[in-house]
Amino acid sequence: MKKIAQLSFPKFVDLYADKSVGTDFFITEEKQLLELSEYPYRSEGYIIGICTRGTAKVEVNLQIYDARTDAMLLATPFHVLRIYDASPDFLCRFVVFTKAFLTEHNTNSHFIESFSYFNTSSTPVIYLNDKSAEPLLELYDLIRKTLQREDHPYRTEISRNLLTILLYEVAADYEQQHVIIKNKLTRKQELNNLFQDLVFSRYKEHRNVQYYAEALFVSPKHLTETIKEVTGKTAGEWIDDAVVLEAKVLLRNHDFSVAQIAEEINFPDQSSFGKYFKKQTGLSPSEYRVKANG
């Protein structure tokens, strides 16, 4: 089985960005995605993409969707993506951003989780009509023009606020279509959805599969095998990813010491948090903080 690649944000910027804010936020003009079509990958960023021409197949967490004009892709760092069978004229434009960019100066580090379409169990591809696509594409243009004003002292702040407006516009479209796009789920998919929702509400307090299995009235073995089959990752890996993502966001904020972050994520002490974080990322919390803040 091929190893799923991690598409780093700097690599993503190199491939596609027309204008960016550091390595945390960028927007593209209409682009072909052929560079990303061969293998499945995970992005470090959240993605909002709109297909503007042509067709393709989009595979998200092993489920396949049709991309066509005005189809919108909504992906998180927890999604495994693959785009293939693209028509020669397939084009799309998209914004990509990190959680840290969106939540910098926001006291709620899980602001992005308030948007249901960015839950890992939500439908990642929706189909817009011309009326709903138009204001979204206009926002893309506003963001692009803002990023072009490289000498503007508040370019980053304005871009962040325009991104927030875009998120709410997408939320309105997603909620209107939710009944239409809701899939008939298999029992395994239903269990995965319940598990994903539970993880993102309990991962600070509970990091063992046993807890989630008991809460969902299944055995740990059945839960792990089912989640692996549906998503390509084990239940334990999903839990670890949720914990590490929160730790990374907090480590970028120098107002918090490593000891405070360990307490916030319910580790017994700084040492155990440090060992856990290094096992997952290959870096100590302090090393990651230095690297992330460049």
N, C-alpha and C positions, 0 to 999 in steps of 0.2 A: 504493500500500500504506500502511495507517495506521501511524503511528509508534507503537511499543510504549511505553506510559507507564511511568514509574518511580513506584510508589506509595511515597512517603516514609513513614518511620516516624511522624513527627508527624501526617501526614494519616491514616494508618491508625488512630492513637490517637483522633483527632478523630471518625472515622467510627464506631468500634466499641467502644473500650475502656470497660469498666465500672470496672476498677481497673488501675492501671499503676505501674511503677517507672520514673519519668522517661520517656524516649523509647526505652527499650531492652527493655522487657518488659511485656506486658499480657495480660489474659485477658478473655473475654467470657462473658456469659450466652448463652442461645439467641438467635441473631440471624438475620435474613434478610440475604442478601448481594446484594440487588438493586442497591446502589450500584456494585458491581464487575462487573456482568454484561454491560455493553455492549461494552467493549473489553478486549483482552488487556492484561495488565500484569505487571510484575515487582515483587515486594515487596522492601524492604530487609531484611525479617526472615525468619527460619525459621518455618514454620507447621505446627502439628499441629492439625487440625480433625476433629471427629466430627459427622457428620450425625445428628441426633436425631429428625427427622421429615421426611416428604415425599421428593421425588426431584428430581434436576437432572442436567444434563450438565456434566462438568468437563473442560475442555481444558487439558492440560499439555504444553508443548513440542510442540504440534500433534497430540498423541494424545488421543483422546476416551475418557472413562471415565464410567460411570454412578454417580451418588451416590444412595444410599438410606439408610434407617435403619441405623446402626452402620457405615456406610462411613467410612473414615479417610483424610484428605488429608495427605500429607507433602511439604511443598514447601520449597525453598531459594531464596535470592536469585537463583539462576541459572535458575530455572524461569520460563517464560512461562505465565501463568494466565488462564483465562477460565471463568466459571460462567454458564450460560445454560439456557434452557428449564426454569426452576425451577417446580415446582408451587406453587400458592398457599400451601400449608402447609409449604413447605420451610424447615427451621430447622437451624442447626448451632451448635456452640460450639467455641471454639478458643483456643489460646495462641499468641502471636507473640513472638519474641525475637530479639535480635541476637546474632551470634557474640561480640561484645565483652562482652555481659552474661554469657554462659555461661562465657567463658574468663577473665574478670577474676579474678585470684588463682590461676589455673591455669597452671602452667609450660608446658603443652602447648597452644600456640595452635591446633592442629588436632585438639583433643579431639573436636569434633563430627564430623570426618571418620571417626572410628572406628565410627560408626553407619552401617552399609551403606545403610540406607534414606534417608539424606541425600546419598548420591552422586547426581550428576546423571543417571546412567544407570540408577538403580533404578526400580522400579515405584512411582509416586507415590500410587496409590489402592489400599488393601487393604480387605477386607471382614471385619469382626469378627463374632463371635457374642455372644449376651447375656452369656455367662460371661466372655469376655475384655474386653468393653466396660465391664462394671460397675466393675472396679478402676480403670480409666482415668478414668471419670466421677467416681469418688470422689476421685481425685487432683486433678481439676479443682476440685472443691468445696474441698478443703484449700488449694489455692493461692489461690482466691478469698477464703476466710476469712482467710488470712494477709495478703493485700494490703489487706483492710478494716481491719486493725489498724495504722492509720497512725501511732500513737504508740509502736509497739513498736520498741525500738532495733535489733533484729536482723531486722526485717521483710524487708529485701532479701536478707540471707544465707540466711534460712530459705526464702524463695521460690526462690532459686537452687538450693538443695539439693533441694527438692521437684520442681523442673523436671528435675534430673538423674535423680531416681527415675523420673519420667514417661518420660524418654528410654529408660531401661533396660526399663521395662515394654513400651513400644512395640517395642523391639528383640526382645523375646521373642515377641511376636505376629507380627512381621514374619518372623522366622526360621522360625517354625512353618509359616507359610503360603507361604513363598517358592517351594516346589516347585509349589504349587497356582496361584500367581498369575504364575509366570514365563511371559511371553508368547513366542510363536513370532516371532522377530525376522527382518526382512528383512536382506539383506546390508548395506544402507545403515545400518540401525539397529545392526547388529552392529559396523560400522566406527565409528559414533558412540560406542557404549559403550566400545570399546577406546580410542578417542581421549580420551574424558572421563577414564577411569581413568588413562591415561598423563599427561594434563595435571596432574592433582592429585598425582601423585607426582614430576613432573619440572619443574614450572613455575618453581621457584627457579633452576634451572640452565639452562633452555632456554626462550627466549621467541620463537623463530622457527618458522614453520609447516614449513619445510624439514626440521627435525629430526624432527618428529612424522610427517611423510609418509614419510621414510626408515625410521623405526622400524616403521611400519605397512605398508611395502612398497607404497605408492601414490604417485602424483605429487602435488605440492602443489596443483595445480589441481583434481584429482579430490577430494582431501581437503577443500579449502575449499568446493567446490560441494556435496559430500555433506553436510557438517556444516551448511551454510546451509539446505539443503533439509529436513533432519530437525529442526533446532532453531530455525531462523529467525535464527541468528547465524553469522558466519563462524568458521573455526578460529582465526584471529588474535584475534577479539573474545573468544572463550572463554579464550584464554591470557592476554590483558590483564586480563580480569575476575578471574581467579584470582590474578594478581600484585597487583592493586590491592586486593583484599579482604584479602590478607595484610598489605599495607602499612598499610591503615586500622586493622587490629587492633593492629599494633605501634605506630602513631602515637598511639594512645589511652593507651599505657603510657609515662609520663614517665621511667621508669627507662632507656629507650633513647634515645640521641641520634639525630638524623636520619642522621648519618654511620654509626652502628652499624646502623640499619635498612637503609640502602643496602647495607652489607656483608652483612647477613643474607640479603637477597634477591638477592645476587650481581650488584649493579651495580658498575661499575669505580670509581665515586666518587660523592660526595654530589650533585655538580652534575648528572650524567647521570640519577641517580634523580629529582632534583627536576624536571628537564625532562620526563621520562617521566610522572611522577605528575601534573604540571600539565596535560599534554596529555590525559590520560585523565579527569581530574576537574574541571579548570578552576580548581583551587586548588593552591598550593604545599604541600608537606608541612607547613610551619609554619602556614600559614593553616588547613589542615584540622585540625591538632592543636588550635588555639585554638577553632575552631568546634565540634569534636566534644566537647571537654571543657568547653564553655560557660562 
